[in-house]
Amino acid sequence: MLEVQSGITLVLTVILFVVKAFALVDCVRRPPADFAVRQTLEKNAWLVILGLAVVAHLLLWSPLGLLNLVGTVAALVYLAQLRSPA
C-alpha cells in the first residue's frame, strides 16, 4: 500500500512540476504586449512569480506543501489568463 501511495505522490509531483515549468517557459516566450491586451500582471511580475514557483518546487519536492500549492495555483491562473482564447 505504501508503494502505491509513494508512486501516486511521485506522479503528482512530476505533473505539477511540468505544469509550472510549462507556464514559466510560455511566459518567457510570450511578448509583453500580450499581457497588456489580457489586462493582467506585467510580464516581469509573472516571470518572478513563476520562477519562484519552479524553484520552490525543486527545493521542496512535495506536491502538497504550502509553497508548492501556491505555486501551482499561480501557474494555473497564468495559464487560464494567457493561454485561453481571447
JOJOWO-V708423 format. One record per pair of residues at least 24 apart in sequence whose C-alpha atoms are under 10 Angstrom apart, sorted by the first residue. I is the first residue (numbers start at 1). GAP is how many residues later the second one is. Records with the same first field share a line. If there is no record, write none. Layout:
I: GAP  GAP
//
This chain:
9: 53  54  55
10: 51  52  53
11: 52
12: 50  51  52
13: 44  45  48  49  50  51  55
14: 43  47  48  49
15: 48
16: 38  41  46  47  52  53  55  56  59  60
17: 36  37  38  40  41  44  46  51  54  55  58
18: 36
19: 35  53  56  57  60
20: 30  31  32  33  34  35  37  48  51  52  53  54  55  56  58  59
21: 29  30  32  33  34  36  54
22: 28  32  53  57
23: 24  27  28  31  49  51  52  53  54  55  56  59  60
24: 24  25  26  27  28  29  30  51  54  55
25: 25  26
26: 52  53  56  57
27: 24  51  52  55  56
30: 52
34: 48
35: 46  47
37: 45  49
38: 43  44  48
39: 42  43
40: 38  41  42
41: 37  40
46: 28  29  32
49: 25  26  29
50: 24  25  28
51: 24
//
